[in-house]
């Protein structure tokens, strides 16, 4: 018996046009990534960039009363400020998942991960990634963010528990990775896949152009 295998829908790739634009904009300019996320580094490497990684030690507690967009921008800016640089550019990022104006960061444990996935089950939420970028030569820094929408299939408690037990959700905002097994949770994506993964490379290109103007 032949079993049909569904093709992967959400795979990390970077198209040739973006690679070409980044080469023209940056040349051999050194890039420092102020993040320990392997997904962010993978996107930059796929874009043709060689980057060094410095992981900032910052508080990511969610304050009361701040908008999701402002929170993501504040954290990305805070991360950038904690990573020094004397040459090239430094980029920091922060990704959050938002449902009903509630910010979902990374789960602190399996119980928190299951709770996040239960409230996302069958619902449409949005993902914000903020980028903070600094030219280390002239000190100019800018920050911006992008928003994408994701709708989940309804999930059983058993399916949620199995996914959490895989370990994949534990270092991801909203407790899922759309580029991994988490794609099975997703019914619909509206917007930019790179943004949901954690590094909107198209926004990065636009911000570099702005820095160079």
N, C-alpha and C positions, 0 to 999 in steps of 0.2 A: 504494500500500500504506500502511495506517495502522499506525504504530508506537505501541504502548502505552507510556506514560511513567509509571513508578511515582511516586506522590505522595511528597513529602518526609515523613519520619517525625519528625525531630528539628529543630524550628524554635524559635527563641528567641521566646517570648511570655510575657506576664504577665497573669494574669486580673484582671478588674475588682474582685473582692473584695480582692485584695492591694493594689491601687491605693487602694481606699477605706480600708483599714486603715492604710496608711502615711500617707495624707492626714490621718486623724484623729489618728494618733500624733505626727506630725512637723509638720504644718501647713507653715509657711514656714521651719522650722529648716534652716540650711545644712548640707550634707553634704559632707565631704571624703573622696574615695576614694584610699587609699594604695596605688595599683596602676596600672601602665601598661597593663593588659589592656583592649583595646577591647571584649572580650566582657562583662567585668564592668560597664564603664560603660554598655554597651548595655542590660543587664538593669535597671540602676538608672534609666536614662532611660525605658525601657518601663514601669517601675513608677511613673512620674510624678514622679520626683525630678530636680532640677537639682543637679549635683554638680561641684565642682572636683576636678581630678586632680593629685596630687603623687606622683611616683614615688620611693619610698625606695631608697636605695643600701645593700643589705644582702647579707651572705654567705649563700648558700643551699647550701653544701656539706653533705653528709649525714654526720653523725657515726656512729661505730660504736656499736652497742648500744642505740640509742634506738628506741622503738616508732614505727611509722608515724603513729599518732594524735598522739603527743607531738611528733614532728618537725614535723608540719603546724601544730600549735598554737604551738610555739616560734617557727617562722618568721613566722607571722601576727602574733604578739605582738611580735616583734623589728621587723617592718615598722611596726607601729603606733607603737612607741616612737621611730622615726626620722622621724615626721611630726608636727610641732607643730600645735597648734590652740588658739585662744582663744575660739571660739564654735562652737555647733552640735555636731555629732558627726563623728567620724572613724572610718572602717572600713577595715581591712586584711584581706587574704585570702591563703591559700596552698592550692594544689591539688596533690595527688600521686596517682600511679597506683601500685598495689601488686600484685605478683604473687609468690606464695610468700614473702611477707614481705620481698621486695626492693622498695625504693622506686625508682620511675622518675620522675625529674624531667623537665626540658626537655632535649632532646638538644643536645649541644654542636656536632654536625656531622651531615652526611648519613649517615655510617657508623654513628654512634650511633643515629640515627633508624631506620635499617633494622634494626639489631640489636634495638631495642626492639620493633618491629613483628613481627619474626620470633618472638620469645619469647611475644608476646601472641597470635599466630595460633592460632586454634582453641581458645583457653583462656578461662576465666572469671577475671576480676580484679576488684579493687574500687578505687573512686576516693574519696578523702577531700578535702573542702574545709573548712578551718578559717577562721572569721571572728573577728577581734579588733575590738572596738567600744569606743569611749571617748566619754563625755560630757565635752566640753571645758569646760563650765561648772563642774561639781563634781569633775571629775577621775576619776570612777568608770569603771573599765574591766572588761570581761568578755570571755571567749573560749569558743568552743564549736566543734564540728565535726559534720559529717554524712558518712555513708558510703552509697555506691550501688555496685551490681554491674553489670558489663558483660561480655558474652560475645562474642568475635569469631568470625566465620566463619574457616575455614582460608584462608590467603592464600598465593599463589604468590610466588616471589622477584620475578617480573616485575611482578606487581600492586603489591607493596611498593615496588619501585624507581620505578614510575610515580607512585605517591602521594607518595613523598618528593621526587621531581623537581618536583612541583607547588608545593613550598614551604610548603604548609599545615602540615606537622607541626613546623616548626622552632621555634616559640615556645610549644609546648604540652606539658604534662606527659604522658608516655607516648607522645609523638610522634603524637597524632591529635586531631582536632577533630570531636566527634560532631555538631555543628551544621553542619558543612560537608561536604566530600567524604568525610570520615572516617565518615559514617553508613553508607557502603557496606561498611565493615569489620565493622559491628556486627550480630550475630545477635539479641541480646536485651539489653534494659535492665531492671534491677530496681532501682527506687528513683527518685530525683529527678533529672530532666533538668538543672535549673538547677545542681545540685551537680556534675554531670559537666562542664558547661560552665565552671564555676569560681566561681559565686556563688549559693548556695542562698538565694533571696530569702525563702522561707518561714521559714528559720532566722533570717534578718536581722530579720524582723518579730517573732519570738518574743524575740529578744535585746533589741530596743528596748523591748518591754513590760517585760522584766526590769529594764532600766536605769531605767525610769520608776516602778518600784514603790517 
